[in-house]
């Protein structure tokens, strides 16, 4: 791959767009030139982290009556995959989310999304600021 | 959401006839599970043959159903997990919680 892929997605803040966003992620992953061990799993990995991140933004970061669009950015370089999901809501404390499946009997109904993202990506940050928060998820492709 | 429930050998078998179980449709499954339990169902098999994508919301609804079945001294078992679904169960270690079968027949066999 000579150049990076950089895709910006803006859709209304609604779960009905999850399928579309997931499919875009799968297509991006298929176009990514990465080592064999990663190539097979990257489409489904990207689809799930996009879904979990977007749902998190809809449920926790955007206010319930939000008219703000969802803003998702996917960047793939030779080095790594970076997904950023932006929101303008009150945000949440990523560090306060319990490490779900390690501290429990596995029977919680909620809180599994961030655990899934943390399990599949190398680094996960939630950067809060006055105007726009961003959930940044990064995975090495080297 | 396209759901179909059949009574097979005294066990309710719920076929989820969608390709995804995610935050956009999982509440509908939760409502149907509640309806089944409220109407006296105790033993339930959920067939996920057509589901090729599940997220944490979908998993959460299945966990909720599992707990409700246990409270009623019944059971909720799963059949026909496709590869992405299986991976998600393994990642979240839920394969240790649920009884998972390769087919509806195998799941029914476990009740005989």
Boltz contact constraints between the chains, C-beta under 6 A:
constraints:
  - contact:
      token1: [A, 15]
      token2: [B, 23]
      max_distance: 6.0
  - contact:
      token1: [A, 15]
      token2: [B, 24]
      max_distance: 6.0
  - contact:
      token1: [A, 16]
      token2: [B, 24]
      max_distance: 6.0
  - contact:
      token1: [A, 18]
      token2: [B, 22]
      max_distance: 6.0
  - contact:
      token1: [A, 18]
      token2: [B, 24]
      max_distance: 6.0
  - contact:
      token1: [A, 44]
      token2: [B, 84]
      max_distance: 6.0
  - contact:
      token1: [A, 51]
      token2: [B, 55]
      max_distance: 6.0
  - contact:
      token1: [A, 52]
      token2: [B, 56]
      max_distance: 6.0
  - contact:
      token1: [A, 55]
      token2: [B, 23]
      max_distance: 6.0
  - contact:
      token1: [A, 101]
      token2: [B, 92]
      max_distance: 6.0
  - contact:
      token1: [A, 101]
      token2: [B, 93]
      max_distance: 6.0
  - contact:
      token1: [A, 106]
      token2: [B, 93]
      max_distance: 6.0
  - contact:
      token1: [A, 106]
      token2: [B, 94]
      max_distance: 6.0
  - contact:
      token1: [A, 106]
      token2: [B, 97]
      max_distance: 6.0
  - contact:
      token1: [A, 107]
      token2: [B, 63]
      max_distance: 6.0
  - contact:
      token1: [A, 109]
      token2: [B, 60]
      max_distance: 6.0
  - contact:
      token1: [A, 109]
      token2: [B, 63]
      max_distance: 6.0
  - contact:
      token1: [A, 109]
      token2: [B, 64]
      max_distance: 6.0
  - contact:
      token1: [A, 112]
      token2: [B, 56]
      max_distance: 6.0
  - contact:
      token1: [A, 112]
      token2: [B, 59]
      max_distance: 6.0
  - contact:
      token1: [A, 112]
      token2: [B, 92]
      max_distance: 6.0
  - contact:
      token1: [A, 113]
      token2: [B, 56]
      max_distance: 6.0
  - contact:
      token1: [A, 116]
      token2: [B, 56]
      max_distance: 6.0
  - contact:
      token1: [A, 119]
      token2: [B, 91]
      max_distance: 6.0
